[in-house]
Amino acid sequence: MSEQSLFNRFKDKKVLITGSTGFKGSWLSIWLNELGAEVYGYALRPKNELDNFVQCKLEEKIDQTYADITDFKQLKETVETISPDYIFHLAAQALVIDSYEDPLETLQTNVMGTANILQAAKNCSNLKSVVAITSDKCYENNEQVWGYRENDELGGADPYSASKACAELVIKSFRQSFFQNSNAAVVSVRAGNVIGGGDWSANRLIPDIFKNQREGTVFKIRNPNATRPWQHVLEPLSGYLQLALKTAESKKIEGAWNFGPSTYRHFSVMDVVKEINKTTSLSFETDDKKTKHHEANLLKLDITKAANELNWLPQLSFEETIRYTVDGYLENENTYTQRKKQIGDYTLLAKTNKTTWAL
């Protein structure tokens, strides 16, 4: 991936990714592996054979430790052994519905897991930056029509959202208490509804669509009018990578950061389904049953900070986002090669658009 000048700085650097077996973590592992970084993963084992981590055979390509982020002793030993230059913390319980089923596990993983990685990172002599991934759902959602900014109120009606708001407070506390005089910077990032090939999580729109397609069953749309900040997985990952390098250069680039789509066009669940159906044969219907748990109907992110201070902008239109996603779910003999090609295509597009990280 010779086109990438800024990201080439990851070459030969030790990068630890917690949650490496997850959807975003596995994509980030691929990207950094292609950049020539020494990639170390720390995560639970993949849940099934369709997971991106398995399909891309990442266990053969990165140095993977299978362990729980809540196991502080194991985590601390791993971090000390690696002595990473960069840490991307993605390990989490990432589903709203699952948080209703097991709120304690969600809080333990998302809050204490975040505290654990920051505690383990405090004394890393080579560490340059920690990018801690939380969620767009960390905001107190008032169903407002404008996007949430990084200084808006934190909150959460469901355990998942509350856990991410708590994680934000933990990150801020550790940054101010332990990293002010450190060589390492600590930032948090909040992405939108991230989609792309290789996500097979339960109770998520895109995975559910393709599961039903594989099984030849009718897909039931749970909340067709819900509006979300849809974005392909490569969009926020490009922001995370850029932010890690920029914070290493200047600790003035700090705090929380939103990475989402343009807020000028808004798309509902039904919009996504119809766009997918243009190129893929879907059998779907609206589920008239009321959902058991509360789900927000409107959620938007304001990306002005990233645009102004990082010159970061989303590269893909809504239609391109869906096309990248559908292509990512097509059967491939070599999934890793397909992911690598999408990263290359995306990078070339960013370079054409004169986006800072790709120049």
N, C-alpha and C positions, 0 to 999 in steps of 0.2 A: 504494500500500500504506500508506494513512494510519493503519491500525491499529497500526503498529509505532512506538512512541515511542523506545525505546532505539536501535534500528537506524537511525532517521532521522538519527542523528548522522553517518552515512556520506555524507549528501547533500553534493554538491559537493567531496568529498574525493577525492584521487588515490589509487587503490588498484591496486597491481600484483599480478597473479596469475600465478605461474609454473605451467606445466602447464595453461593455460587451455583448451586443446583437448581435454583428457582428460575423463573422466566427471565426477568431482567438480569439477574446475576449471571446466567449462562450466556446471554447475548454479550454482556460486558466482558466476560471471560474470553469469548471468541475475538472480540475487537482488540483487546489488549494483547492476546496471544499473537494476533496478526501484526501488531505494532512492535513485536519483539520484546515485550516485557516478560519478566519472570513472574508468572501468575500463580498465586497460591489461593486455593479455595478453602473455605471453612463453612460447612453446612450439614444439614441432615441429608440422608440418602434420598435420591429421587423417589417420587411416589409411584411412578409407573414407567413402562418401557417407551411410552410415547413422548415423555418429557424431553425438552430441547437438549438438556445436558446429556441424556442417554443417546438420543438420535445423532448428536454431533460427536459422540465418543470423546467427550471432554476429559474423562478420567485418564485417557491416554495422552492428553495434551497439556494438562496443568498439574500442579502438585496439590492434590486434594486431600483434606482432612475431613472425615465424617464425624461430626460432633455437634452438640447442642450449644447454642449461643448462651444459654442460661447456665452452662457448666463453666463457672468462672475459672476454676483451677486449670482445666484443660485449655480454655481459651488463652489464659495468661501464658501458659507454657508454649503454646503454639506461636503467639505473637512474639514472645521473647526469642524463640528459636529462629523465626523468619527475619526479625528486625526489618520490617518493611519500610520502603520509602513513601508509599501511599497506601491508604486504607479506604476502601469503599464499603460502607456498612449497609447491606441490603437485607440481612437475615430478619425475617419477621413473620408473624401470622398475618396474612395479607387480605383476608376476606371478611367483609362485614357480617354476612350471615353466620359464618363460623364463630364470630365473636359473641353472638347471642347464645350459641350452643355451649361455648366454653369461655366465658369472660375472664376467668382467672388465668388460664393458659395464655390468652391474648395479652393481658396486661403483663404477665411475667416475661413473655418473649419480647414484646415490643418496648416495654419500659425498662425492665431490668437488663434485658439483652443489650439495649443501647448504653446503659450505664456500665455494663461489663466491658464492652469493647473500648469505651473511652477510658475507663480505669486501667485496662490492660495497655492502652496506648500511651499513657501519661509519660512513661520513662523510656520511650523508644528513641534512642539517640539519632537514628537516621531518618526519622519520620519527618515528612515535609507537610503533609496535609491529610486530614480525615474528612471525607465527604459522607455525611450521614443522611440516608434517604428516609424521609417520613412519608407524607401523603398530602394531596390536596384536601383530604377530608379532615385535616387537623384544624380547619377553620370552623368557627361558630357559623353554621350555615343558616342564613336568614332568607334564603331563596331570592336574594337580590339579583337584579338584572345585570349589574356590572361585575367585573371580575374581582376576586379577593386579592388584596395586596399583602405583601409580606408582614406589614405592621398591623394588619387587622386582627381582631380578637380571635384567640384560639378557643376551641370548644369541641363538643361532640355528643350527640344524643345517644349514639350506640357505643358499645364497648370498644370497637375497633377505632372509631374516630377519636374517642377519649384517650385511648392508648397512644395515638399518634400526637395528640396535643400534649400529653404528658412527656412523650419522648422529646418534643421540641423544647420543653422547659429543662429537661435533663441536659440536653445538648448545650443550651445557653448557659446553664449553671456550670458545667464542666469547662466550657470555653472561658468564662470569666474567672473561674476559681483556679484553674490549673494550667491553662494554655496561653495566658496573657504574656508571660515571659518565656514562653517555649519557642523553639524553632519551628514547631508545627502549628498549622492553622486548622481550625475546626469550623465547618460550615454545615448547614442543613439544607436539603433540597426537597421541593414539593412538586411532584409531577401530576399530570392529569390522568385520565383513564388510558392506560398504556396498552396497546394492542400489537399483535404481530405473530408470525408463525412460531409454533412451539409451546404456546400456552394451552395447557389442558386442565387448568384449575376448575373446580366445581363452582357452579352458581356465578359464572361470568358469561356475559353475552356472547362474545366471539367463540370461546371454547365450546359453549353449549350448542351454538349453531353448527359447528363442524362435527361435534359428537353425534348430533341428530342426523346429519348428512351421512356420516359413516354407517350409522345404524339403519338408515332408511326410514326414520320416524319423523313425525310432524313436530316442528319446533314451535313451542308456545312462548309468545312474547309476553313477559311479565309486566313490563312498565313501558309501553310503546312511546309515550310522550316525554319521558325523562330525557333531559338534555345534559350532556356530559362533555368535558374537554377531551375529545378523542385525539390520540396522537400515536403514531407508530413508535415502537420501542427505541429506534435509533435516534429519535428527536431528543428525548431527555438525556439519553446516554451521552450524546455529543456535548450537552451542557454540563453533565457531571465531569466528563473528562477535561473539558476546558477549565472548569472551575477549580479542579484539583491542581492544575498547573499554575493558574493565575494566583491562587491563594498562596502557593509556595513562593511566588515572586513578591507578593505584596499582601501583608496582613490587613491592609486597608479594605481589601475585598473580603468582606466577612459577613456574618449573619446568616439569614435565611434567604432562599432563592426559589422563585417559581419558574418552572419550565413547562409550558403548555402551548396549545395551538393559538392561532390568531383569534382574537375575540370578536372580530367583525362578522364572522359567519358562525352560526350555531346549528348543531345537528342533534337530532333526537335518536333514540333507539331505533325507531321505525325508519329513519333516514339511513342508518347504518345497514339495516336488514335489506332495504330496497336497493342500496348501492351494491351490496354483495350479490344480490339476486340478479344483477345485470350480467354477471359473468359466471355465476354458479347457480345451478338449479336447486332451489330451496322449496321445501314444503313447510309453510308456517301459518299460524293463526294466533289471534290475540287471546291471552289467558284472562278470562273475566273474573277469576277468583281474586279476592283481595289478599294482598301479601300479609303474611303473619307478622312481619316486623316493619318498622318505619324505614322508608328509603327516600332520600332527598329527590326532589323533582327537577331542581335547577342548580347547576354548579359550574362556575366559570373561574378562570385564573387570569390575573393581570400579570403580563410578562414584561412590563415596562422596565423594571430594574435590570433584568438580564439583557434586554435589548440595548439599553443606554450604557450600562457599565461593562458589558462583555461583548457587545455587538453580536449577541446570539439571537437568532431568529429561527422559527420552524422553516424547514425547507419544502415540505410536502403539502400539497393541497389535500382537502378532504378526500377527493377522488383518488389521488395518488396514495394516500394513507391506506385506503381500503384495498387498492390494487396490490400494494406491497404485502398487505396482510393476507389476502387470498393466495397470492403466489407462495407465501411462506407455509401455507397448509397443504400445498400440492405435494403428492408423493414424489420423492426424489431418491435416486440411488445413493447420493452422497449429500446429506443434509448440511453438513459443515460447509461444503463447497458452495451450496446455494446461499447460506447465510453470509459467507465471505463475499460472494458476488453482490448481494444487496448492500453490504457495507461499502463496497467499492463504488457502486452506482450512486449511493447516497452521498458519499464523499465527493465524487465528481460533480454532482449537482450543487453541493455547497460551495465548491470551488468556482463553478460557473457563476453562482450568485454572489461571489466575492465575500463569502462569510469568513470571518477572521480565523477560526480554528482550522479551516481547510486550505488557507493560503500559505 
